[in-house]
C-alpha cells in the first residue's frame, strides 16, 4: 500500500497523460477525469486507477490533491472549487489568463490553507538546479544579467500566442533566480503571420538585483533553448538542446577598467558543469507530493504563477 497522497488528474490531453503516467509510477495516482469519459476510462484502466466525473473527484475526501491539465481559461473556477473543498492543487502553466483569476486562486489557497503549485516544469530540471547550485557556490559572483532564448517553428494556436505559450517557462526561471517580482517590465510583441504575437522580447529589471531579457518565438527557422546567467566573474550557460554531458557550462570572464582608464577583458575556455540526467516532470511531482504532505510552499508557487501572469498581461 502506497503512503503517497492520493492524487487525481483532470484532463487527459498530452500533459495530462504525462501526469497520469508519472503519478502512477510514483504510486500516487487515484483517479482520472476528462470531458470525454471514454478517454478517461481507458487511461485510468491502463494505469490501475478509476475514472470519475470532475465533481465527484472534487467531493471525494479520499482524494487529497488534484492536478489540472486543462485549457488555462478553465483553471480558476475548478482550482478555487477544489481548494475550498480541501484539496491541494497543481495547475499547469499558465496559472490563468487574467490577473484577476490568478489572484482569486492565490487567495483561495491562502484562505483554505492548501498548497497551490504551478507546473513550471523547467524549474525542476537538473540543469537548472545545477546552475542554481553553481551560483550559490559563488562560481560567477553576483548575478548581473539573465538571458533566455526559446525559439522554434510551429505550435500555432487560436487561444494562445507565442508569448503566453512559451514565456512562462523562462519567466519562472528568471523569477526563481531574482527571488521577487520585477520593478519594471517592458514587453515587445512581434507578429509575422498577422494578428497574434509570433515573437516577443521581454525586458525585466529587479530592484537591487539583475536585469533580464527573454526572447521567445514560434516562427524561427532554427531551434534554440538557451538560458544564461551572467555574473561578475563568468556566465553559466544552459543549452537544453544539448546532450546531458554538455547541457551546462561555465564561461569564466572579467571586464574592468585598468589604471590607465582603458577597458581590460579576459575570457577563459568553457568549463563543463556536471548535470545528472533526470526527468523534470517526475521531480516536479515528487516536490508537489512533498508539499502536500508537509504544507511547504512550492518552488513554483501560486504566487510565482501570479507574478508570471502580471508580467504577461503588460503586453500591448
Secondary structure, 3 states (H helix, E strand, C coil): CCCCCCEEEECCCHHHHHHHHHHHHCCCEEEEECCCHHHHHHHHHHCCCEECCHHHHHHCCCCCEEEECCCHHHHHHHHHHHHHCCCEEEEECCCCCCHHHHHHHHHHHHHHCCCEEEECHHHHCHHHHHHHHHHHCCCCCCEEEEEEEEEEECCCCCCCCHHHHHHHHHHHHHHHHHCCCCCEEEEEEECCCCCCCCEEEEEEECCCCCEEEEEEECEEEEEEEEEEEEECCEEEEEECCCCHHHCEEEEEEEEEECCCCCEEEEEEEEEECCCCCCCHHHHHHHHHHHHHHHCCCCCCEHHHHHHHHHHHCCCC
